[in-house]
Amino acid sequence: MILVTGGTGLVGAHLLYKLISNNEKVKAIYRTERKLENTQNVFSYYTEDYNSLFNKIEWIKADLLDVPALSEAFVGVTHVYHCAAFVSFEPDKYQLLRKTNIEGTANIVNLGISNSIEKMCYVSSIAALGNTLNNTPISEDTNWNPEEDNSVYAITKYGAEMEVWRGTQEGLDAVVVNPGVILGAGIWHYGSGSLFKKAKKSLKYYTSGTVGLVAVDDVISIMIALMESEIKNDRFVLVAENWTYKNFLQALAKAVNSKIPKKQASKKLLNIVWRLDWLKHKLTGKRRQLTKHIAKSLTTETHYSSDKIKTALNYKFKAIDDTIVSIGANYPK
Protein backbone atom coordinates (compact mmCIF):
# COMPACT_ATOMS: atom_id res chain seq x y z
CA MET A 1 0.00 0.00 0.00
CA ILE A 2 1.26 3.46 -0.99
CA LEU A 3 0.59 6.64 0.98
CA VAL A 4 0.71 10.04 -0.73
CA THR A 5 0.74 13.26 1.29
CA GLY A 6 -0.24 16.47 -0.48
CA GLY A 7 -2.59 14.58 -2.79
CA THR A 8 -4.48 17.74 -3.71
CA GLY A 9 -1.39 19.65 -4.88
CA LEU A 10 0.09 19.70 -8.39
CA VAL A 11 2.70 16.98 -7.86
CA GLY A 12 0.51 14.85 -5.59
CA ALA A 13 -2.49 14.94 -7.92
CA HIS A 14 -0.49 13.99 -11.01
CA LEU A 15 1.33 11.31 -9.01
CA LEU A 16 -1.97 9.83 -7.82
CA TYR A 17 -3.24 9.56 -11.37
CA LYS A 18 -0.10 7.74 -12.45
CA LEU A 19 -0.16 5.34 -9.49
CA ILE A 20 -3.87 4.54 -9.85
CA SER A 21 -3.44 4.04 -13.61
CA ASN A 22 -0.70 1.53 -12.77
CA ASN A 23 -3.21 -0.35 -10.57
CA GLU A 24 -1.40 0.49 -7.34
CA LYS A 25 -3.29 0.48 -4.05
CA VAL A 26 -3.13 4.04 -2.80
CA LYS A 27 -4.08 6.10 0.23
CA ALA A 28 -3.94 9.89 0.05
CA ILE A 29 -4.12 12.59 2.69
CA TYR A 30 -6.22 15.71 2.26
CA ARG A 31 -7.02 18.64 4.56
CA THR A 32 -10.28 20.06 3.19
CA GLU A 33 -13.01 18.62 0.94
CA ARG A 34 -12.82 21.74 -1.21
CA LYS A 35 -9.29 20.88 -2.34
CA LEU A 36 -10.31 17.43 -3.56
CA GLU A 37 -11.60 19.24 -6.65
CA ASN A 38 -7.97 20.00 -7.55
CA THR A 39 -7.22 16.30 -7.92
CA GLN A 40 -10.42 15.61 -9.86
CA ASN A 41 -9.59 18.49 -12.18
CA VAL A 42 -6.09 17.12 -12.84
CA PHE A 43 -7.52 13.64 -13.50
CA SER A 44 -9.97 15.13 -16.02
CA TYR A 45 -7.07 16.30 -18.21
CA TYR A 46 -5.99 12.69 -18.66
CA THR A 47 -9.28 10.82 -19.07
CA GLU A 48 -13.04 11.24 -19.32
CA ASP A 49 -13.42 8.37 -16.83
CA TYR A 50 -11.72 10.38 -14.09
CA ASN A 51 -14.35 9.81 -11.42
CA SER A 52 -13.95 6.03 -11.37
CA LEU A 53 -10.17 6.38 -11.04
CA PHE A 54 -10.50 9.08 -8.40
CA ASN A 55 -12.82 6.85 -6.35
CA LYS A 56 -10.17 4.10 -6.23
CA ILE A 57 -8.11 6.27 -3.89
CA GLU A 58 -8.58 5.74 -0.16
CA TRP A 59 -8.82 9.35 1.01
CA ILE A 60 -7.93 10.17 4.62
CA LYS A 61 -8.57 13.55 6.17
CA ALA A 62 -5.48 14.48 8.16
CA ASP A 63 -3.10 17.32 8.88
CA LEU A 64 0.68 16.87 8.98
CA LEU A 65 0.58 18.02 12.60
CA ASP A 66 -2.23 15.63 13.61
CA VAL A 67 -0.23 12.59 14.70
CA PRO A 68 -3.23 10.41 15.68
CA ALA A 69 -4.86 10.92 12.25
CA LEU A 70 -1.53 10.33 10.50
CA SER A 71 -1.04 7.14 12.52
CA GLU A 72 -4.33 5.82 11.15
CA ALA A 73 -3.22 6.71 7.63
CA PHE A 74 0.01 4.70 8.01
CA VAL A 75 -1.75 1.41 8.79
CA GLY A 76 -0.75 -1.14 6.14
CA VAL A 77 1.49 1.32 4.28
CA THR A 78 4.80 0.16 2.76
CA HIS A 79 5.83 3.17 0.67
CA VAL A 80 5.34 6.91 1.22
CA TYR A 81 5.52 9.83 -1.21
CA HIS A 82 5.73 12.95 0.94
CA CYS A 83 4.59 15.76 -1.37
CA ALA A 84 2.78 17.99 1.13
CA ALA A 85 4.27 21.37 1.97
CA PHE A 86 3.34 24.96 2.68
CA VAL A 87 4.78 27.35 0.08
CA SER A 88 5.23 30.98 1.03
CA PHE A 89 8.00 33.57 0.89
CA GLU A 90 6.27 35.89 3.35
CA PRO A 91 8.47 36.47 6.43
CA ASP A 92 5.47 36.63 8.77
CA LYS A 93 4.52 33.08 7.73
CA TYR A 94 7.80 31.69 9.08
CA GLN A 95 6.34 29.92 12.11
CA LEU A 96 3.60 28.29 10.01
CA LEU A 97 6.22 27.25 7.46
CA ARG A 98 8.32 25.68 10.23
CA LYS A 99 5.32 23.85 11.67
CA THR A 100 4.17 22.43 8.33
CA ASN A 101 7.42 21.81 6.51
CA ILE A 102 9.79 20.82 9.32
CA GLU A 103 7.60 19.50 12.12
CA GLY A 104 5.18 17.94 9.63
CA THR A 105 8.01 16.15 7.82
CA ALA A 106 9.43 14.99 11.16
CA ASN A 107 6.04 13.40 11.92
CA ILE A 108 6.01 11.59 8.56
CA VAL A 109 9.58 10.39 9.08
CA ASN A 110 8.89 9.19 12.64
CA LEU A 111 5.78 7.30 11.58
CA GLY A 112 7.67 5.80 8.66
CA ILE A 113 10.29 4.48 11.06
CA SER A 114 7.82 3.20 13.66
CA ASN A 115 5.75 1.46 10.97
CA SER A 116 8.85 -0.03 9.28
CA ILE A 117 7.94 1.25 5.83
CA GLU A 118 10.17 0.07 3.01
CA LYS A 119 10.96 3.43 1.40
CA MET A 120 10.02 7.12 1.31
CA CYS A 121 10.36 9.78 -1.38
CA TYR A 122 10.44 13.37 -0.18
CA VAL A 123 9.69 16.26 -2.54
CA SER A 124 12.01 19.09 -1.53
CA SER A 125 12.96 22.07 -3.70
CA ILE A 126 15.89 23.73 -5.41
CA ALA A 127 15.31 26.43 -2.78
CA ALA A 128 16.94 24.05 -0.28
CA LEU A 129 20.18 23.92 -2.27
CA GLY A 130 23.16 26.16 -1.67
CA ASN A 131 24.56 28.80 -4.02
CA THR A 132 27.75 28.75 -6.07
CA LEU A 133 30.32 31.38 -6.97
CA ASN A 134 31.05 32.58 -10.51
CA ASN A 135 27.61 31.40 -11.71
CA THR A 136 28.72 27.74 -11.93
CA PRO A 137 25.80 25.25 -11.99
CA ILE A 138 24.23 24.34 -8.66
CA SER A 139 24.09 20.60 -7.98
CA GLU A 140 23.43 18.14 -5.17
CA ASP A 141 26.97 18.74 -3.91
CA THR A 142 26.56 22.50 -3.49
CA ASN A 143 26.89 23.40 0.19
CA TRP A 144 24.06 25.15 2.02
CA ASN A 145 25.18 28.31 3.79
CA PRO A 146 22.99 29.14 6.82
CA GLU A 147 24.62 32.58 7.07
CA GLU A 148 23.23 33.69 3.70
CA ASP A 149 20.09 35.79 3.39
CA ASN A 150 17.94 32.73 2.69
CA SER A 151 14.16 32.98 2.27
CA VAL A 152 11.88 31.62 4.98
CA TYR A 153 10.64 28.98 2.55
CA ALA A 154 14.18 27.85 1.71
CA ILE A 155 15.12 27.63 5.39
CA THR A 156 12.15 25.39 6.20
CA LYS A 157 12.61 23.13 3.17
CA TYR A 158 16.25 22.68 4.13
CA GLY A 159 15.14 21.91 7.69
CA ALA A 160 12.66 19.36 6.37
CA GLU A 161 15.44 17.64 4.44
CA MET A 162 17.45 17.44 7.64
CA GLU A 163 14.56 15.51 9.19
CA VAL A 164 14.65 13.05 6.29
CA TRP A 165 18.41 12.57 6.62
CA ARG A 166 17.97 12.11 10.35
CA GLY A 167 15.46 9.38 9.52
CA THR A 168 17.94 7.60 7.29
CA GLN A 169 20.32 7.43 10.24
CA GLU A 170 17.55 5.72 12.21
CA GLY A 171 16.84 3.02 9.64
CA LEU A 172 14.55 4.73 7.10
CA ASP A 173 15.35 4.24 3.41
CA ALA A 174 14.60 7.45 1.53
CA VAL A 175 15.23 9.45 -1.62
CA VAL A 176 14.91 13.22 -1.96
CA VAL A 177 14.14 15.15 -5.13
CA ASN A 178 14.83 18.88 -5.55
CA PRO A 179 12.65 20.11 -8.43
CA GLY A 180 12.79 23.54 -9.98
CA VAL A 181 9.58 25.38 -10.94
CA ILE A 182 7.20 22.53 -11.76
CA LEU A 183 4.98 23.04 -14.81
CA GLY A 184 1.70 21.16 -15.13
CA ALA A 185 -1.97 21.62 -16.00
CA GLY A 186 -5.04 21.36 -13.80
CA ILE A 187 -4.47 23.75 -10.90
CA TRP A 188 -4.60 27.35 -12.04
CA HIS A 189 -5.18 29.42 -8.90
CA TYR A 190 -1.74 28.96 -7.30
CA GLY A 191 1.73 27.65 -8.09
CA SER A 192 3.01 27.61 -11.67
CA GLY A 193 -0.57 27.29 -12.95
CA SER A 194 -1.29 30.81 -11.73
CA LEU A 195 1.49 32.08 -14.04
CA PHE A 196 -0.52 30.90 -17.05
CA LYS A 197 -3.53 32.69 -15.59
CA LYS A 198 -1.52 35.90 -15.16
CA ALA A 199 -0.09 35.56 -18.67
CA LYS A 200 -3.63 35.32 -20.05
CA LYS A 201 -4.47 38.62 -18.35
CA SER A 202 -1.34 40.09 -20.03
CA LEU A 203 2.02 40.60 -18.38
CA LYS A 204 3.70 43.92 -19.13
CA TYR A 205 7.14 43.20 -17.72
CA TYR A 206 9.80 40.51 -17.63
CA THR A 207 12.88 40.43 -15.41
CA SER A 208 16.59 39.88 -15.97
CA GLY A 209 17.04 36.66 -13.98
CA THR A 210 16.85 32.97 -14.84
CA VAL A 211 14.64 30.13 -13.68
CA GLY A 212 15.03 26.33 -13.51
CA LEU A 213 12.02 24.56 -15.08
CA VAL A 214 10.74 20.99 -15.15
CA ALA A 215 7.54 19.26 -16.31
CA VAL A 216 5.39 17.64 -13.62
CA ASP A 217 5.34 14.45 -15.73
CA ASP A 218 9.13 14.25 -15.44
CA VAL A 219 9.02 14.83 -11.68
CA ILE A 220 6.54 12.02 -10.99
CA SER A 221 8.17 9.61 -13.46
CA ILE A 222 11.52 10.10 -11.74
CA MET A 223 9.98 9.78 -8.27
CA ILE A 224 8.36 6.45 -9.16
CA ALA A 225 11.53 5.19 -10.86
CA LEU A 226 13.62 6.08 -7.81
CA MET A 227 11.18 4.35 -5.47
CA GLU A 228 11.26 1.21 -7.60
CA SER A 229 15.06 1.25 -7.87
CA GLU A 230 17.77 0.13 -5.47
CA ILE A 231 18.81 3.75 -4.99
CA LYS A 232 18.39 4.97 -1.44
CA ASN A 233 19.50 7.73 0.93
CA ASP A 234 20.39 10.09 -1.91
CA ARG A 235 19.07 13.32 -3.43
CA PHE A 236 18.61 14.53 -7.00
CA VAL A 237 18.16 17.93 -8.63
CA LEU A 238 15.29 17.91 -11.15
CA VAL A 239 15.66 20.80 -13.59
CA ALA A 240 15.08 20.07 -17.26
CA GLU A 241 16.23 23.44 -18.58
CA ASN A 242 17.46 26.81 -17.30
CA TRP A 243 15.60 29.68 -18.97
CA THR A 244 15.72 33.44 -18.74
CA TYR A 245 12.56 34.96 -17.27
CA LYS A 246 12.19 36.91 -20.51
CA ASN A 247 11.96 33.72 -22.59
CA PHE A 248 9.78 32.00 -19.98
CA LEU A 249 7.19 34.77 -19.60
CA GLN A 250 7.05 35.38 -23.33
CA ALA A 251 6.54 31.65 -23.97
CA LEU A 252 3.70 31.61 -21.42
CA ALA A 253 2.03 34.52 -23.19
CA LYS A 254 2.30 32.82 -26.58
CA ALA A 255 0.92 29.56 -25.17
CA VAL A 256 -2.29 31.25 -23.99
CA ASN A 257 -2.55 33.60 -27.01
CA SER A 258 -1.94 36.74 -24.99
CA LYS A 259 0.21 39.85 -25.36
CA ILE A 260 3.94 39.28 -24.99
CA PRO A 261 5.71 41.27 -22.24
CA LYS A 262 8.25 43.55 -23.90
CA LYS A 263 9.58 45.72 -21.07
CA GLN A 264 12.25 44.68 -18.58
CA ALA A 265 11.61 45.53 -14.96
CA SER A 266 14.82 46.88 -13.45
CA LYS A 267 16.19 45.90 -10.05
CA LYS A 268 15.48 49.44 -8.88
CA LEU A 269 11.82 49.16 -9.89
CA LEU A 270 11.43 45.75 -8.21
CA ASN A 271 13.03 47.07 -5.01
CA ILE A 272 10.51 49.91 -4.96
CA VAL A 273 7.60 47.58 -5.67
CA TRP A 274 8.42 45.03 -2.95
CA ARG A 275 8.72 47.83 -0.39
CA LEU A 276 5.34 49.25 -1.45
CA ASP A 277 3.91 45.74 -1.25
CA TRP A 278 5.25 45.44 2.31
CA LEU A 279 3.64 48.76 3.23
CA LYS A 280 0.32 47.67 1.70
CA HIS A 281 0.48 44.44 3.70
CA LYS A 282 1.10 46.37 6.93
CA LEU A 283 -1.77 48.77 6.28
CA THR A 284 -4.37 46.33 4.94
CA GLY A 285 -3.27 42.90 6.15
CA LYS A 286 -3.42 41.52 2.60
CA ARG A 287 -0.99 38.76 1.66
CA ARG A 288 2.32 39.74 0.12
CA GLN A 289 2.60 39.51 -3.66
CA LEU A 290 6.27 40.43 -3.93
CA THR A 291 8.85 39.98 -1.17
CA LYS A 292 12.51 40.99 -1.03
CA HIS A 293 13.61 37.41 -1.72
CA ILE A 294 11.27 36.96 -4.68
CA ALA A 295 12.47 40.27 -6.15
CA LYS A 296 16.07 39.13 -5.73
CA SER A 297 15.44 35.76 -7.40
CA LEU A 298 13.72 37.45 -10.34
CA THR A 299 16.92 39.35 -11.15
CA THR A 300 19.48 36.66 -10.30
CA GLU A 301 21.10 34.41 -12.90
CA THR A 302 21.19 30.91 -11.41
CA HIS A 303 21.78 27.65 -13.22
CA TYR A 304 21.13 24.09 -12.04
CA SER A 305 22.61 20.77 -13.14
CA SER A 306 20.56 17.56 -13.33
CA ASP A 307 23.41 15.44 -14.65
CA LYS A 308 23.23 13.15 -11.60
CA ILE A 309 19.65 11.94 -12.22
CA LYS A 310 20.25 11.70 -15.97
CA THR A 311 23.12 9.30 -15.29
CA ALA A 312 21.46 7.38 -12.43
CA LEU A 313 18.29 6.56 -14.38
CA ASN A 314 19.52 7.17 -17.94
CA TYR A 315 16.74 9.73 -18.02
CA LYS A 316 15.88 12.28 -20.70
CA PHE A 317 13.74 15.27 -19.69
CA LYS A 318 10.87 16.58 -21.81
CA ALA A 319 11.51 19.79 -23.72
CA ILE A 320 10.17 22.77 -21.79
CA ASP A 321 8.96 24.42 -25.02
CA ASP A 322 6.66 21.47 -25.67
CA THR A 323 5.51 21.38 -22.05
CA ILE A 324 4.49 25.04 -22.04
CA VAL A 325 2.62 24.70 -25.34
CA SER A 326 0.78 21.62 -24.06
CA ILE A 327 -0.25 23.28 -20.79
CA GLY A 328 -1.31 26.42 -22.63
CA ALA A 329 -3.58 24.33 -24.87
CA ASN A 330 -5.22 22.88 -21.75
CA TYR A 331 -5.73 26.25 -20.05
CA PRO A 332 -9.02 27.17 -21.83
CA LYS A 333 -10.54 23.85 -20.70
PyMOL commands that set and color helices and strands:
alter all, ss='L'
color gray80, all
select helices_A, chain A and resi 10-21+33-44+50-54+67-73+91-114+126-128+152-169+192-200+216-228+245-255+267-284+292-298+307-313+320-330
alter helices_A, ss='H'
color red, helices_A
select strands_A, chain A and resi 2-5+26-30+58-61+79-82+119-123+174-179+181-183+205-206+210-215+234-238+241-244+263-264
alter strands_A, ss='S'
color yellow, strands_A
deselect
rebuild
show_as cartoon
